[in-house]
Amino acid sequence: MRPYLKDPQAIYAESFQTVRAEARLERFQEDMRPLITRVIHACGMIEVADRLVWSEGAYQAGHEALMSGASILCDCEMVGAGIIRRYLPAGNQVIVTLNEAGVPALAKEIGNTRSAAAVDLWGAHLDGAVVAIGNAPTALFRLLERIEAGAPKPAVILGFPVGFVGAAESKAELAANPRGCEFVALRGRRGGSAIASAAVNALAVGTPEGQDK
Amino acid sequence: MRPYLKDPQAIYAESFQTVRAEARLERFQEDMRPLITRVIHACGMIEVADRLVWSEGAYQAGHEALMSGASILCDCEMVGAGIIRRYLPAGNQVIVTLNEAGVPALAKEIGNTRSAAAVDLWGAHLDGAVVAIGNAPTALFRLLERIEAGAPKPAVILGFPVGFVGAAESKAELAANPRGCEFVALRGRRGGSAIASAAVNALAVGTPEGQDK
């Protein structure tokens, strides 16, 4: 069998050297570079750098929220599973309501998906939270709908729903930002839970230290 | 705010219509089409259809293993979190050893990553299992190394590690297949836990029923 690199520090160094060599990061403000670097690392695609959009204060707001112990609200279990707990010294709660017992009935009642109904259960946690959406466009649409209706604003919305129906549209709505929220999003169809978790991890500690693989 | 599609069945129908309209699925054998369809759906990228490789008996071996209750071995928690348990009537165990207490010490001992060391803890579960790798190239390399050294073969290896160091190489090694394993893999840097979970879900039940978002 072919030889392969086994030292986590060497893998880390080579990975990030590749990102720096191939990606165009000049247009990113300084504090966003670790985030885009982690996002690229999570999906293996250099070219997503060209589709990332964000509000100017997103990193600062997200980092401060995490450091002060804000809740992290995720649209699915996979996003929660990718958040590295040792990066969160304040012991932030990671909350996923998608599989709570009342969700299917609530989805029927509001005429929307289970993912959207799960957003309605975020309740008081929403105020000042870090929201990470890595699966369902309807969760992101529902969140924006609720903020428009007067729900409290999270500290930052990390918008990475994925797919062919509503993903590009919900992220365009987030990025148009008539509600004045802090946000990060990847335009278009691409996204996913690994990217959403990577964004949370980047807001917490910047780039990885080579212990992840 | 712009209107959006809220009915899960309609979202499902439109998503899969898009995949069928845009993807080139002619080269896929019949029983692999639900798997590639789910993989495309999981990552929002039609073009991954052109990079999927598989052994002829992969679907059959994987499906039968899942239906008969085989263990599902994953390289990280995110892959485990994406496996939809209601698709598994045999109540298969989903096993992730990455965060077991002995892993860091074992990694040092074998001079490899934690992800590789975790593979060494799969032990007796490996025989006839469904292996789903969605993060670490070193986990896939280590598995192949162990099989070469005489470890029992899993029923099927779903190889979707991601990234810039070893991902393409480990999947090329898997696909060259001197060990005669059943496998599915995505050539190149792209991969990830959502794709790996989607492949497991496809082996269990084919395409989704629209309840997923």
Interface residues (C-beta under 8 A of the other chain):
Chain A: M1 R2 Y4 L5 K6 D7 P8 I11 E14 S15 T18 V19 H41 A42 C43 G44 M45 C76 E77 M78 G80 A81 G82 G111 N112 T113 R114 S115 A116 N135 A136 P137 T138 F141 L144 E145 E148 V162 G163 F164 V165 G166 A167 E169 S170 E173 G188 R189 R190 G191 G192 S193 A194 S197 Q211 K213
Chain B: M1 R2 Y4 L5 K6 D7 P8 I11 E14 S15 T18 V19 H41 A42 C43 G44 M45 C76 E77 M78 G80 A81 G82 G111 N112 T113 R114 S115 A116 N135 A136 P137 T138 F141 L144 E145 E148 V162 G163 F164 V165 G166 A167 E169 S170 E173 G188 R189 R190 G191 G192 S193 A194 S197 Q211 K213
